[in-house]
Amino acid sequence: MSDTTLKGRRIQGGVRPSKTIEMTRICADSGCVTKLSKYNRREFCFAHAPVKFPRVRGRIPIDGAI
């Protein structure tokens, strides 16, 4: 009779903690008093963060050309 059970091993190594910023910070936009999370490494809150466009593959279209 053949053995039909599966055997495995535990995952080795520990879990690395998330990177944090120790000091308390406020959004860099003038007039904004939003407190930033200790996990947010950026200087702006989500509402005032500059727009970032993702990298697209292929050619970048020129304005006005289709």
N, C-alpha and C positions, 0 to 999 in steps of 0.2 A: 504494500500500500504506500503510495507516495504522499509526501508531506505537502499540504496545500496552504499552509499558513505563511504569511509574510513576516519577515523580521526586519527591523531597522535599528538605527542608532540615534541617540539624542544629538541635537545640534550642539556643536562644541563652540566655546567662546561666550563671552558675556555680551550684554546689550549695552551699547554706547549711549550715554545720556545726550539729550538734545543740547545744542549750543545755545547759550543764553547771554544776555548783556546785563550786567549787575546793576548799573545805575538807572534811575528813573528818568525817562525822557518824555518830552512833549513834541508834537508835530512842529516842523520847522516853518510851516506856512504862517504868515503874519495874521494874528487874530484867532488862530485855531488853538484850542486848549485841550485837544484830545491827547490822552496819555497813551503812549505806545507800549505795546506788549514787550516783555523781556525776550521774546522769541523773534520779534520783528527787528531785523538789523538795519532797516532803512531809516531815513530821517524824516519821512513824511507818513501821515496816516493814509489809509486807502482812498479817502475822498480827495486828498490833495496830491497824491502821487502823480508824477509826470507820466504821460501815456507812453507805453513801450509796445512796439510792434514786434510780433514774433518773426523769427527768421523764416523766410519762405524759400523753397527751392526753385531754381529756374531763374528766368530773367525778371528784373524789376520793371514793371510797365512805366513808360514815360507819361506824364500827365497829358491828357488830350488824345493820346494814341490808343487805339483798341487793337 
